[in-house]
Amino acid sequence: MARVLVTGMSGTGKSTLLAELARRGHETVDTDYDGWTLPDGDWDEPRIAALLAARNRIVVSGTVANQGRFYGRFDHVVLLSAPLDVLLHRVATRAANPYGSTPEQRAEIERYFHEVVPLLRRGATLELDGRRPVAELADTVERLLGTPGPVRAR
C-alpha cells in the first residue's frame, strides 16, 4: 500500500499515465482538474491533506509550487521527464488540454524546464522517462503501489 505523487512538466504524460492507472482500477487524482488548485496555482492544502489522510493507496498527479510540503505524506515522488523539444511538441499538438498552445505558454514551459525541473529532480524518489510506453510506466507505478492491487486481465 502506498501513496504516489506523479509530477513533471506539462507534456511529460502525467494525465495519460493517470488515465491508464485509473483504467487498471487504481484510485487516481489529477490535481489539474476539479478544484484541487487555488486561483494562485497552489494546491488547496486542507483538501490535499484530507485526501492523503483518508487514502493509503492512491496516485496523485500535479506540479505546483507548494507540493514539496506534502512530500513526507507520499511514499514515492515520481518525476516524469522528457527532453524540452518533446514537451514543446506534445503541448503544441495535444487536444485535451489547451495549455501550451500559445507561443507565450511554450516560452513559459521552456523557462520552467530550466528552473523547475532541477527542483523536481531533487525531490523525486524515482525519475521515469515520459517517452516510454504508457503501459511500461503504469507497470512501474503499480509496483510502487505494492500489493494487493486490482485484479485485471492482461
C-alpha positions in Angstrom: 0.0 0.0 0.0 1.4 3.3 -1.0 0.7 6.9 -1.9 2.4 8.0 -5.1 2.8 11.5 -6.5 3.5 11.8 -10.2 5.0 15.1 -11.1 6.7 16.7 -14.0 6.4 19.5 -16.6 3.5 19.9 -19.0 3.7 17.4 -21.8 5.5 14.7 -19.9 2.4 12.4 -19.9 1.2 12.7 -16.3 -2.5 12.8 -17.3 -2.1 9.9 -19.8 -0.3 7.8 -17.1 -3.1 8.6 -14.6 -5.8 7.6 -17.1 -4.0 4.3 -17.7 -3.8 3.6 -13.9 -7.4 4.5 -13.5 -8.3 2.2 -16.4 -6.5 -0.5 -14.5 -8.6 0.1 -11.4 -6.4 2.3 -9.3 -7.7 5.4 -7.5 -6.2 8.5 -9.0 -6.5 12.2 -8.7 -5.2 14.6 -11.3 -5.0 17.9 -9.4 -5.1 19.9 -12.6 -8.9 19.4 -12.5 -11.8 19.5 -10.2 -10.7 22.3 -7.9 -7.6 20.8 -6.3 -5.7 24.0 -7.0 -6.4 27.5 -5.8 -6.6 30.6 -8.1 -2.9 31.2 -7.4 -2.0 27.8 -8.8 -1.0 26.2 -5.5 -2.7 23.1 -4.1 -5.7 23.6 -1.8 -3.7 22.4 1.2 -6.6 21.4 3.5 -8.2 19.4 0.7 -5.0 17.6 -0.3 -4.2 16.9 3.4 -7.6 15.4 3.8 -7.3 13.3 0.7 -4.0 11.8 1.8 -5.2 11.2 5.4 -8.1 9.3 4.0 -6.3 7.1 1.5 -3.4 4.8 2.0 -3.3 3.7 -1.7 -3.6 6.4 -4.3 -1.8 8.0 -7.2 -1.9 11.8 -7.3 -0.6 13.9 -10.2 0.4 17.5 -10.3 3.1 20.1 -10.4 2.6 23.1 -8.2 4.8 25.4 -6.1 3.6 24.0 -2.7 3.8 20.3 -3.5 7.0 19.9 -1.5 5.0 20.5 1.7 3.4 17.1 1.1 6.4 15.0 0.0 6.5 13.5 3.5 3.0 12.1 3.1 3.8 10.3 -0.1 5.7 7.0 -0.2 7.1 7.8 -3.6 7.5 11.0 -5.7 7.8 10.0 -9.3 9.2 12.6 -11.7 8.1 12.1 -15.3 10.7 13.8 -17.6 11.3 14.2 -21.3 13.6 16.5 -23.4 12.3 20.0 -23.9 11.7 19.5 -27.7 9.4 16.6 -26.9 7.5 18.6 -24.3 7.0 21.6 -26.7 5.9 19.3 -29.5 3.4 17.5 -27.2 1.8 20.6 -25.8 1.5 22.2 -29.2 -0.3 19.3 -30.7 -2.4 17.9 -27.9 -6.2 18.3 -28.0 -7.3 17.5 -24.4 -5.5 20.4 -22.6 -5.1 23.9 -24.2 -2.1 24.8 -22.0 0.9 25.2 -24.3 -1.0 26.1 -27.4 0.3 29.7 -27.5 3.9 30.9 -28.0 3.8 32.6 -24.6 2.8 29.4 -22.9 5.5 27.5 -24.7 8.1 30.1 -23.6 6.9 29.7 -20.0 7.3 25.9 -20.3 10.8 26.4 -21.6 11.6 28.7 -18.6 10.1 26.2 -16.2 12.0 23.4 -17.8 15.3 25.1 -16.9 14.2 26.5 -13.5 11.7 23.9 -12.1 12.8 20.5 -13.4 16.1 20.6 -11.3 14.0 21.3 -8.2 11.6 18.5 -9.0 14.5 16.1 -9.7 15.9 16.8 -6.2 12.6 16.0 -4.5 11.9 12.9 -6.6 12.4 9.3 -5.3 12.3 8.0 -8.9 12.6 9.5 -12.3 10.9 7.9 -15.3 11.3 8.8 -19.0 8.0 10.1 -20.2 8.8 8.9 -23.7 8.4 5.2 -22.6 5.2 3.4 -23.5 2.4 4.3 -21.1 1.9 0.6 -20.2 5.5 0.3 -19.0 5.2 3.5 -17.0 2.0 2.2 -15.4 3.6 -1.1 -14.6 6.3 0.7 -12.7 3.9 2.8 -10.7 1.9 -0.3 -9.9 5.0 -1.9 -8.5 5.4 1.2 -6.3 1.8 0.9 -5.1 2.6 -2.6 -3.9 0.1 -5.4 -3.5 -2.7 -6.2 -3.3 -3.7 -4.4 -6.5 -6.7 -4.6 -8.7 -7.2 -7.9 -10.5 -7.1 -7.4 -14.2 -6.6 -9.4 -17.3 -3.6 -8.6 -19.5 
